Structures are given as structure tokens and as C-alpha cells.
Amino acid sequence: MIPEEMQRTMQFILEQQANLAIIQQKAEERMQKFDERMEKTEERMTKAEERMTKIENVMLRLAHAQVATNERVSALDEALERLAHAHAETDERLNALINTVERYISERRNGK
């Protein structure tokens, strides 16, 4: 190999090494940016998981409250049915009393 060819070969090798160094530096920069984005993503995921846990807890409390409300509504419904039945009985008794009083007054007017 003549000195010119050797010089060109050495120049080519040096240029390739320089290019490789630039490529490697850019790759490291990209990796650093990627790592930063991953950290931010992990932080967001952690916050999202915490929010989901809070939402799940709220939903669970809401479900328990709904069960309690349903039980109370059922109890009120039963009490209302008993009250309606008692009211009907009271109406019957009141009507019987009114009829008795009216007969009594009517009989007294008629001289009995």
C-alpha cells in the first residue's frame, strides 16, 4: 500500500470514528430524553393509580350507602303499608262510630 492510500485509509477510519462518536452521543442524548419521559410517565401512572384507588373507594362507599338506603326504603315501605292498613281500619271504626251516633241522635229525635 502506498503512503497516499494509507493516508486516505487512515483519514477514512478517523472520519468513521468521529461519525460513530457523534452517533453514539446522539444515541445517549436520546436515551437520556427517553429515560426522562419514562420517569414522567411512571409518575403519571402512579398518580393515575392513586386516583383510581380513590375512585374505587368512593364507589365502594357509594355502593354501601346505596344498600343502606335500599334497606331504609324497604323498611319505610313496610311501615307505610302498615300505616295504610291501620288508617283503613281507623276509617272503618270511625264510620261505624259515626253511624252509631247518627242512629242514636236520629232515634232520640223520633222519640225513642
Secondary structure, 3 states (H helix, E strand, C coil): CCHHHHHHHHHHHHHHHHHHHHHHHHHHHHHHHHHHHHHHHHHHHHHHHHHHHHHHHHHHHHHHHHHHHHHHHHHHHHHHHHHHHHHHHHHHHHHHHHHHHHHHHHHHHCCC
